[in-house]
Amino acid sequence: MSLSNVFGIAGSAMNAQTIRLNTTASNMANAESVSSSVDDTYRARKPVFAVQQVDPLAEPDNEFGIAAGQGVQVLGIVESEAELRQEYNPAHPMADEEGFVYYPNVNVVEEMADMISASRSFQINTEIMNTAKQMLQQTIRLGQQ
């Protein structure tokens, strides 16, 4: 693997972690939103990642120039199937005809852990890119001597 591939791999990982941070922020922003029906209630969302697959014989055809099986691909964002929180509160203006209000299935503690993990992963990939850049600069300096 050449050093230039490191930039593509780390870049795809940073992109994936950015999406993860955005979905986490969305989940936390909606953690206490209330609804009067199960169908209208916000559900926690999570990104799905996979190894980026590229034909090993083909020329790299993405913006990162990534070779086969290198990098992170975001397959999509899925909604959680976990139970919604249901609370009996007939005085609430959003209560349904039976007096229940529904809250999202967002676990704020879990989301905070996810946010810290995504942030740390992004930071590590930034360091990887900086290290690769320094190594390339050292190689160029060696070639000039």
Backbone bond lengths (Angstrom), bond angles and torsions (degrees), N, CA, C in turn:
res aa  C-N    CA-C-N  psi(-1)  N-CA   C-N-CA  omega(-1)  CA-C   N-CA-C  phi
1 M - - - 1.453 - - 1.522 108.40 -
2 S 1.317 117.01 132.35 1.454 120.22 178.20 1.518 109.95 -84.82
3 L 1.309 114.82 161.33 1.463 119.63 179.86 1.519 112.09 -63.39
4 S 1.328 116.99 -29.28 1.466 119.03 -179.65 1.530 111.88 -66.09
5 N 1.341 118.02 -27.50 1.464 120.64 176.48 1.522 111.88 -66.40
6 V 1.314 116.16 -27.73 1.471 120.39 -179.29 1.524 110.05 -58.56
7 F 1.326 117.30 -39.26 1.463 120.38 -179.57 1.524 111.99 -63.35
8 G 1.332 116.37 -40.50 1.462 120.30 178.81 1.511 112.31 -67.49
9 I 1.320 116.07 -42.00 1.466 120.33 -179.45 1.519 110.32 -66.16
10 A 1.326 116.39 -49.81 1.471 120.21 -179.93 1.526 110.93 -64.59
11 G 1.326 117.06 -36.51 1.465 120.28 178.67 1.515 112.57 -64.31
12 S 1.338 116.44 -41.19 1.464 119.05 178.60 1.528 110.47 -67.62
13 A 1.332 116.82 -35.86 1.466 120.30 177.12 1.526 110.77 -66.53
14 M 1.326 117.25 -39.17 1.474 120.49 178.34 1.525 110.62 -65.63
15 N 1.329 116.48 -39.04 1.460 120.42 176.70 1.531 110.55 -61.92
16 A 1.326 116.61 -44.25 1.470 121.18 179.46 1.525 110.74 -62.63
17 Q 1.322 117.34 -42.17 1.466 120.10 -179.55 1.529 111.64 -69.86
18 T 1.317 117.30 -29.90 1.463 120.41 174.94 1.529 110.04 -64.63
19 I 1.314 116.58 -43.02 1.467 120.57 177.37 1.523 110.04 -63.79
20 R 1.324 116.55 -40.87 1.466 120.80 177.76 1.525 111.24 -62.17
21 L 1.335 117.24 -42.33 1.473 120.63 177.24 1.524 111.40 -63.99
22 N 1.317 117.25 -40.21 1.465 120.67 179.66 1.524 112.18 -65.04
23 T 1.334 117.29 -41.92 1.465 118.80 179.23 1.524 110.55 -69.20
24 T 1.323 117.09 -35.99 1.466 120.73 176.77 1.520 110.35 -63.66
25 A 1.322 117.36 -43.84 1.462 121.03 178.39 1.528 110.89 -62.27
26 S 1.319 116.83 -40.72 1.460 120.89 177.39 1.524 111.04 -62.91
27 N 1.325 116.47 -43.25 1.465 120.53 178.52 1.529 110.97 -61.38
28 M 1.320 116.57 -45.28 1.467 119.77 -178.49 1.529 111.72 -67.78
29 A 1.328 116.44 -35.92 1.467 120.02 179.06 1.522 111.48 -65.41
30 N 1.326 116.90 -29.72 1.461 121.57 -177.76 1.524 113.65 -101.90
31 A 1.318 117.95 7.20 1.468 122.05 -173.91 1.522 113.37 -58.54
32 E 1.304 117.98 -33.25 1.468 120.61 -177.38 1.525 112.76 -112.37
33 S 1.323 117.22 16.06 1.462 119.09 177.05 1.530 108.74 -70.75
34 V 1.320 115.60 144.36 1.467 121.50 -174.51 1.517 109.44 -113.79
35 S 1.330 115.14 147.62 1.451 120.72 177.41 1.520 109.33 -139.57
36 S 1.318 115.13 158.04 1.459 119.82 179.43 1.524 112.51 -97.82
37 S 1.336 117.12 -0.27 1.465 119.30 177.94 1.531 109.93 -144.71
38 V 1.303 115.14 155.50 1.465 121.22 -179.72 1.533 109.86 -64.97
39 D 1.308 117.52 -39.36 1.467 121.89 -176.45 1.520 113.18 -67.02
40 D 1.337 117.68 -31.10 1.462 121.29 -177.47 1.526 113.59 -90.70
41 T 1.306 118.37 -4.60 1.460 121.86 -175.65 1.530 111.08 -78.26
42 Y 1.325 114.70 136.62 1.470 121.05 177.44 1.525 109.47 -62.08
43 R 1.311 116.66 140.02 1.462 122.08 176.39 1.532 108.84 -118.65
44 A 1.329 115.49 140.38 1.467 120.63 -179.93 1.526 109.88 -57.12
45 R 1.313 115.53 143.51 1.461 121.80 -179.47 1.525 109.85 -118.76
46 K 1.323 115.84 144.88 1.470 122.31 178.98 1.524 108.92 -136.89
47 P 1.344 117.20 136.57 1.467 119.16 174.96 1.521 110.72 -77.36
48 V 1.328 115.36 151.60 1.465 121.58 177.71 1.532 107.26 -113.87
49 F 1.336 115.46 123.36 1.456 121.89 -178.05 1.521 110.83 -107.68
50 A 1.330 115.47 155.67 1.459 121.78 174.86 1.519 108.11 -150.47
51 V 1.328 115.49 164.58 1.460 120.61 174.20 1.520 107.47 -67.87
52 Q 1.313 116.32 134.29 1.455 119.82 179.44 1.520 108.59 -74.06
53 Q 1.317 116.48 121.30 1.463 122.19 -177.94 1.519 110.19 -103.44
54 V 1.322 115.16 127.92 1.457 121.68 176.57 1.524 106.36 -134.24
55 D 1.304 117.48 142.35 1.463 121.65 177.31 1.529 108.89 -57.92
56 P 1.354 117.94 123.55 1.466 119.90 -176.08 1.528 114.08 -63.93
57 L 1.323 118.17 -22.24 1.466 120.99 -179.52 1.523 112.72 -91.72
58 A 1.316 115.94 -15.18 1.467 119.46 -177.33 1.528 110.28 -84.37
59 E 1.310 114.25 155.70 1.460 119.22 173.27 1.525 108.55 -68.34
60 P 1.323 117.96 144.89 1.477 119.07 176.75 1.523 110.12 -56.71
61 D 1.343 115.91 128.29 1.461 119.24 -174.81 1.528 112.34 -119.56
62 N 1.315 118.03 23.33 1.456 119.51 176.18 1.520 109.35 -120.60
63 E 1.323 115.35 172.60 1.457 119.49 -174.17 1.526 113.27 -67.37
64 F 1.346 117.67 -15.38 1.457 120.07 -178.80 1.525 112.85 -97.49
65 G 1.328 119.29 -11.31 1.453 122.25 -177.61 1.516 112.44 66.05
66 I 1.311 116.51 40.52 1.463 122.21 -173.81 1.527 111.36 -84.48
67 A 1.332 115.82 137.71 1.468 121.55 176.75 1.525 109.90 -82.47
68 A 1.335 116.04 179.15 1.471 122.42 -174.43 1.520 112.91 -56.67
69 G 1.328 115.44 132.61 1.450 121.45 172.89 1.505 115.11 65.76
70 Q 1.297 118.16 24.50 1.451 121.28 -178.76 1.512 109.65 -123.15
71 G 1.301 115.92 134.08 1.452 120.92 178.45 1.511 111.90 104.15
72 V 1.311 114.48 178.25 1.462 121.91 -177.52 1.512 108.93 -117.84
73 Q 1.309 115.11 135.82 1.463 121.62 177.64 1.523 107.91 -117.21
74 V 1.318 116.93 135.96 1.460 121.29 175.58 1.521 107.15 -93.19
75 L 1.339 115.73 111.96 1.460 120.15 -178.12 1.521 112.09 -76.47
76 G 1.311 116.24 -28.50 1.458 120.54 -179.49 1.511 110.95 161.30
77 I 1.314 114.37 -174.64 1.465 121.40 178.37 1.521 106.85 -124.07
78 V 1.324 115.72 127.48 1.461 120.82 -177.75 1.526 110.28 -113.27
79 E 1.332 114.80 151.65 1.466 120.60 176.31 1.514 109.89 -89.66
80 S 1.310 115.94 143.13 1.455 121.63 179.30 1.524 110.65 -68.86
81 E 1.312 115.91 142.55 1.463 122.11 177.78 1.532 111.67 -96.53
82 A 1.318 117.19 5.14 1.467 121.02 -179.05 1.534 110.30 -63.59
83 E 1.332 115.15 156.54 1.470 121.43 179.29 1.529 111.22 -60.22
84 L 1.317 115.60 142.51 1.457 120.64 172.93 1.530 108.57 -79.93
85 R 1.304 116.34 155.25 1.458 119.64 175.01 1.525 108.43 -82.66
86 Q 1.299 116.15 129.38 1.464 122.16 -179.84 1.525 107.56 -118.17
87 E 1.323 115.53 131.03 1.470 120.00 -177.80 1.525 109.50 -130.20
88 Y 1.320 115.54 135.50 1.457 119.94 177.03 1.526 108.28 -85.46
89 N 1.323 116.06 114.63 1.461 121.62 -178.44 1.535 107.85 -153.96
90 P 1.328 116.93 77.84 1.475 119.42 -175.14 1.531 113.88 -63.67
91 A 1.334 118.40 -19.05 1.464 121.17 179.68 1.527 112.83 -80.59
92 H 1.320 117.12 -13.16 1.463 121.12 -178.52 1.529 109.51 -71.21
93 P 1.337 117.62 136.55 1.471 119.82 -179.03 1.533 114.19 -63.75
94 M 1.321 117.93 -20.27 1.465 120.82 179.51 1.528 112.35 -95.89
95 A 1.324 118.48 6.02 1.472 121.20 -177.95 1.527 110.32 -65.40
96 D 1.356 114.67 143.64 1.463 118.86 176.71 1.526 109.20 -78.91
97 E 1.333 117.07 -174.71 1.466 121.34 -176.08 1.531 112.91 -64.23
98 E 1.338 117.24 -20.03 1.467 120.81 177.79 1.527 112.34 -94.68
99 G 1.344 117.69 -1.79 1.465 121.91 177.64 1.520 114.50 92.24
100 F 1.322 118.11 12.14 1.467 121.30 -178.58 1.524 111.07 -99.92
101 V 1.329 114.82 144.93 1.468 121.95 168.64 1.529 106.39 -119.11
102 Y 1.313 116.13 153.33 1.463 121.55 -175.31 1.525 109.80 -120.19
103 Y 1.334 115.09 135.63 1.455 122.39 178.61 1.528 109.33 -114.87
104 P 1.323 117.18 153.19 1.469 120.49 -179.69 1.532 112.71 -61.51
105 N 1.309 115.27 161.50 1.463 121.98 178.10 1.526 110.71 -90.56
106 V 1.318 116.53 41.88 1.460 122.70 -178.75 1.521 109.39 -95.68
107 N 1.320 116.44 124.82 1.451 122.45 174.89 1.530 106.89 -98.95
108 V 1.317 117.05 108.22 1.466 121.90 -173.10 1.530 111.30 -63.01
109 V 1.319 118.20 -37.51 1.465 120.93 179.51 1.528 110.03 -64.07
110 E 1.320 116.29 -43.71 1.461 121.31 177.33 1.526 110.98 -62.26
111 E 1.313 115.77 -40.52 1.467 120.42 179.85 1.532 111.24 -66.27
112 M 1.322 117.41 -37.86 1.462 120.41 177.69 1.531 110.44 -64.78
113 A 1.326 116.39 -41.86 1.472 120.18 177.41 1.529 110.21 -62.87
114 D 1.333 116.54 -40.76 1.462 121.54 177.09 1.530 110.81 -62.19
115 M 1.324 116.31 -41.70 1.457 121.27 -179.26 1.536 110.69 -64.63
116 I 1.313 116.95 -43.52 1.460 120.88 179.23 1.529 110.10 -64.26
117 S 1.324 116.48 -43.20 1.460 121.33 179.58 1.527 111.34 -63.02
118 A 1.325 117.44 -45.62 1.471 121.42 179.88 1.526 110.67 -64.87
119 S 1.307 116.30 -41.95 1.456 120.92 179.35 1.526 111.13 -62.98
120 R 1.320 116.13 -42.39 1.466 120.78 178.96 1.533 110.91 -66.90
121 S 1.312 117.78 -40.82 1.464 121.26 177.36 1.520 111.07 -62.07
122 F 1.319 116.52 -41.38 1.466 120.85 177.84 1.529 109.69 -61.85
123 Q 1.331 115.67 -45.06 1.462 120.95 -179.91 1.534 111.33 -61.46
124 I 1.317 117.18 -42.83 1.465 121.25 179.64 1.525 110.65 -62.82
125 N 1.330 117.35 -42.12 1.462 119.98 179.16 1.518 111.98 -67.33
126 T 1.318 117.41 -31.19 1.466 121.11 174.24 1.524 109.67 -64.40
127 E 1.321 116.54 -43.08 1.464 121.23 178.13 1.533 111.21 -64.15
128 I 1.319 116.47 -38.38 1.469 120.43 177.62 1.526 109.86 -61.44
129 M 1.332 116.20 -45.04 1.469 119.53 179.50 1.526 111.28 -63.96
130 N 1.323 117.30 -41.35 1.469 120.55 178.61 1.526 110.99 -63.77
131 T 1.314 117.64 -41.11 1.464 121.26 178.87 1.523 110.80 -64.90
132 A 1.323 117.15 -44.12 1.464 120.59 178.08 1.529 110.93 -62.13
133 K 1.321 116.23 -39.68 1.471 120.28 177.97 1.524 110.80 -62.34
134 Q 1.321 116.38 -43.80 1.468 119.86 178.62 1.525 111.33 -63.67
135 M 1.328 116.61 -39.27 1.467 120.11 178.44 1.525 111.06 -64.62
136 L 1.331 117.01 -41.43 1.469 120.12 177.74 1.528 110.85 -64.70
137 Q 1.323 117.00 -39.88 1.468 120.42 178.35 1.525 110.92 -64.54
138 Q 1.331 117.05 -39.50 1.467 120.68 177.04 1.525 110.69 -64.22
139 T 1.329 116.84 -39.87 1.462 121.24 178.92 1.522 110.57 -63.05
140 I 1.321 116.49 -42.05 1.477 120.63 178.80 1.532 109.65 -64.10
141 R 1.331 117.18 -42.40 1.465 120.75 178.80 1.523 111.26 -62.23
142 L 1.338 116.96 -39.70 1.461 120.21 178.28 1.528 111.13 -63.16
143 G 1.338 116.03 -38.81 1.462 120.73 179.64 1.516 112.87 -69.12
144 Q 1.319 118.16 -22.60 1.467 121.68 -179.15 1.526 111.87 -84.15
145 Q 1.321 117.09 -17.21 1.478 119.59 -177.08 1.491 112.79 -82.83
